[in-house]
Amino acid sequence: MTTPTKITNQTFLQAARGEVTDHVPVWFMRQAGRSQPEYREIKAKYSLFEITHQPELCAYVTALPVNNYGVDAAVLYKDIMTPLHGIGVDVTIETGIGPVIKSPIKTRQDIDALGSLDPQRDIPYVLDTIKLLTAEMLTVPLIGFSGAPYTLASYLIEGGPSKTHLKTKSFMYQHEDEWHLLMDKLADMVIVYLKAQIEAGVSAVQLFDSWIGDVSLIDYNRYIAPGIKKILAALEDSTAIKIMHGVHATHLLQEWNKMPLDVIGMDWRMSMAAARKQGITKAIQGNMDPAYLTAPWPVLEQELNRVLADGTTAPGYIFNLGHGVFPEANPAVIKQVTAHVQAYKSQNS
């Protein structure tokens, strides 16, 4: 296993373990790319997949926000679609649309046709990027990630982004056996994918379940939770930090709190202090609405202080956004936010 040897800033890892830290650690989902001018110059020449297939270029993009903003963690630059090629899915990222699946899943035969991920064969460029970052470039922890099975399945069944996920949920209700087979196959892929990232050197892994908020608690426990539990059970012996993040998913916080996770990511739809009062004991990551990054500084500063006061009612708090950075965000503002968060002193300090 490649062990990071130069992590001089341990604040993110300490907070993720629920320890008291000397400042509130901060990183931003989608901090690599999106609004950075250096990234836009690269993106004018290369597609996302082309960037991720070049380890030196991908490592540069991943490290940019650490160098430019001074954040306390790096997150690997890649897309949740990255491992799907390895199991035989024809997926492209279309500008203005997002992931597009050429042949959406409709039958059991389509599910049976999905292969198994072999990281060394299918995604060596991801592993090489991680090794380059952790061995040579970063002094902060590197976060790897994967899409969670439900979110991946929604793309595979819908054929692309969807506002209602009607095809996905209809398949789930109408073909329960096939649904569980698909969840199991995707869970196996995620396990292999995350284990490979950990082996290559990431210090933490995050499961992104972007669309899970559309599923009720009852349906979650019946149709989705078994796959998540399988993934986490397979990673339980690893010392890497495990993070779960969903959107519109406050109704699932209690379930995630029971799982062998280290950190629960929250969006802005619920107070973090309220979550604590409801019995959430894991470290919490969140939860400012990213739209505030476009607000005038006095408005943004007021919201930052509110979120920070809300999050620091107990140890184990990591500042982040409730969703990813928008392309419209000003990099200078992100840098200012980072400095403000790291300088903040809670009443408990």
C-alpha positions, 0 to 999 in steps of 0.5 A: 500500500502507498502510504502518504508520507507528507501529510503535515495538515491532519486537521481534516482527519482529526475532525473526521475522527471526532477529535478537537481541532485547532481550527475548523477544517474546510474543503469544497465538493467540486473544488477541483475544476469548475470555477478556476481559470487554470482549469478552464484553460485545460478544459478548453483543450481536453474533455473530462475523461481525457484529463482523468486519463493523464495522471500528471494533468489530473494530479495538477487539477486535483492539487490546484485548490489546495495550492490556490485556496489553502483548503485542508483536504484535496478531492480527486478530480474525476467523475462518478461515471469513471468506473462504469467503462470498466464494467462495459457501460458506454457512457459519455459526458455531454456538455450541457447535459451530463452523463449519457448512457448509450444503452440504458438498462431495461432487462435482466439480460442487460444487468447480466451483461455488466462485467466486473471491475479490474482496477489495474486493467480498467482504471490504472490512470486513477491509481497512478494519479493518486500515487503521484499526489500522495507521494509527491504533491500533497501535504493534506489528505486526499479524498477519493470517492464513488457514486453510490449504487442508487445514483449510479443505477439511476443513470444506467436506467434513465440513460442520463440525468432525470428530474423525476427518476421515474424509470428508475423507481418504476424498475425498482418497484416492478422488478424487485429481483432484478433491482437487487441484482443490479444493486449487488453488482454495483455494490461489488464494483464500488467495493473494488473501486474504493479499495483500489483507491485506498490501496493507492493512497487516499486517506478518505473515501466518500460515497456520493448518493446525489439522487437518494433524496427522492427515496423514502425511508421505507424504500431506502431500507428495502431497496438500497440500504443492503447494498450500502451496508455491504460496501461499508462492511467490506471497508470496515477493516480499512483505516481510511475515513468513510463519508456518506453524502446525499442531497435532500436526505435529512430523513436518512441521517438516523440510518446513516448514523447506525452504519460504520461511517465516520462522517455524515455529509449534510446539505443545507435543508436541516440545521446541524445542531438539530441533527445533533439533538436528534442523536447524530453522533458521527462527525458532520460535514457541511452544510452551506448552500453553494449559492451563497458563494455568489452573495455580497461579502456581508451576506456571505460572512453572516451566513458563514458565521451562522453555519460555523456556529451551528456546526461547532456545537460539538467536536467532529465538524468539517466545513463544506458546501451542501452540494458542489461549487458552481462554475459561477463561483469566484475563486477569490471568494472561495479563498476568502471563505477558506481563510474565514472558516480556518480563522473562526473560533467557536464559543467552545474553543 
